[in-house]
C-alpha cells in the first residue's frame, strides 16, 4: 500500500463515519457537492479553487491509508495550480484524478504493474487528459490505482495493493477504474477519470454505487482513429451525478471537422417519451445472475414500467462462444505486452515483472493454434454486425441487463493470484454482460439504482446503439429523479 504524508492529518475536515444520509447537492458540505455544484460555488466566490483542492488533498490523505486508491500524488503542483487564475471550462478548479493507464505530464505511468515502476515521469499529457485539464478546467491531484494493465475487473495490483470498496472494505471496488471509483464514492473528489475496454467504467460504477457511462468508440478526444473492433477502450469519467457525466462528455467529445460521430453536446433534460426496452437476464455464457442481482434487475424493470416504458425479455444476438473469443483477443494484448517487456529487460518476463494472470494470458495466446486469432476476429466482427439488427428487429430503443452476475465479491476472489484456470472460469461467469459493447463500439452505462439487503451496490446496465449517448443520458436523468441515489453514502467516507 502506498502512503502519502506530505501534509499532517491534524485538522483535516472529515471523519470516517458510519453510513449516513447527507443533504442534496447545493446544501451539502464541499466534499459531497457534485462537480457541477462545486464549480458553481467557485464561480460565485463561495469557494476558491485553492480551498476546493486543499480540501480534496486533506480528504485523500485521511482516506488513503484505509482505502488505498492513489498510486501517485501531485498535491503540491495541484495546490500551486489552484492558487493561480481560475481555469476555464465547466469545472474550473474542481479537483480530479487521472487513471494510471494514461499519461499525465510530470507523473510516471505505471499501469498497475511492477514492470513499470522504474519509469520516468511522462513528458506530456495523453490527449484525453489534456482535454480534461484544458477544456473542462479540472485540477488533477494525483493518479488513481488500476489492476495490471487494466486486465482484471478488480483493482488488486501486486505492485500497489488492493483498492478497498468504501461500502465494505473487504470487498472488491471493481476494475479496471477501481481506484477512481473508490475516491469518488468515498467523497475524496466529486468525479474522476475512468476508461473502459471491457467494462472498466461500468463495473466499478456498479461495485461502488456510482454513475458510469461508456461512450461510443471514436467519440472522445484522442480516439478519432479508433475504428476497428479491436479498438476496445474508451475514456470518460465516474461520477455521483448524471449532470457531471453529461457536462464532462460535452466538454471532451470530439466535435471538430472529421469527427467520427455527430456531436451530442450537453444533455440536460430527462427523457420525455416512452421507449421500448429489451431485458437480458442471462450472461453471454448463458449463466444466470445471483438471486440478489436478479432481484435488483427486476426492481429496475418495475421502476421503468412505472415510468411508462415497455420492457420485454430478449436474448443476446450472439452465442456463448463470444466470451471465449473475447478472452483470446484480450490474451493477444497480454502477449504483446509480455513480449515488449521481455525485449526491454532482455529476458522472458516472470512473476517478478508480471502478475500470474498476465503471464497466464500470454501463455494462453501462445498455445492457441495457428489462425485462431483470425478466426476469432471474424466471429467477433459477426457478433458486432448482429447488434443493430437486434435493436431494429425488436424495435428496441435500449437494452437493460445486470452489469455483473454478482454483487461486489470479496477481495481475492477474482484477484491476479488465483490459479489461472479457476480465475478464467470465475471471470467467464462474473463478467458476462459488459464486453459485448466494447466490441460493437456502442455506448452503455451503469446506473446505481439498487443495493443488496447487506448494503452492497448493484448497478443496472443500459445500452443503446452507436452514437445514442443522448438517449442514455436522458434516461439516466429520468431514473435519477425517480429513484435518487445521491443520499446514499458508504460507511467509509469523507
Buried (B, 14 or more C-beta within 10 A) or exposed (E): BBEBEEBEEEEBEBEBEEEEEBEEBEEBEBBBBBBBBBBBBBEEEEBBBBBBBBBBBBBBBBBBEBBBBBBBBBBEBBBEBBEEEBBEBBBBBBBBBBBBBBBBBBBBBBBBBBBBEEEEEBEEBBBBBBBBBBBBBBBBBBBBBBBBBBBBBBBBBBBBBBBBBBBBBEBBBBBBBBBBBBBBBBBBBBBBBBBBBBBBBBBBBBBBBBBBBBBBBBBBBBBBEBEEBBBBBBBBBBBBBBBBBBBBBBBBBBBEEEBBBEEBEBBEEBBEEEBBBBBBBBBBBEBEBBEBBBBBBBBBBEBBEEBEBBBEEBBBBBBBBBBBBBBBBBBBBBBEBBBEBBEEEEEEBEEEBBBBBBBBBBBBBEEBEEEBBEEBBEBBBEBBEBBBEBBEEBEBBBBBBBBBBBBBBEBBBBBBEBEBEEBBEBBBBBBBBBBBBBBBBBBBBBBBBBBBEEBBBBBBBBBBBBBBBBBBBBBBBBBBEEBEBBEBBBBBBB
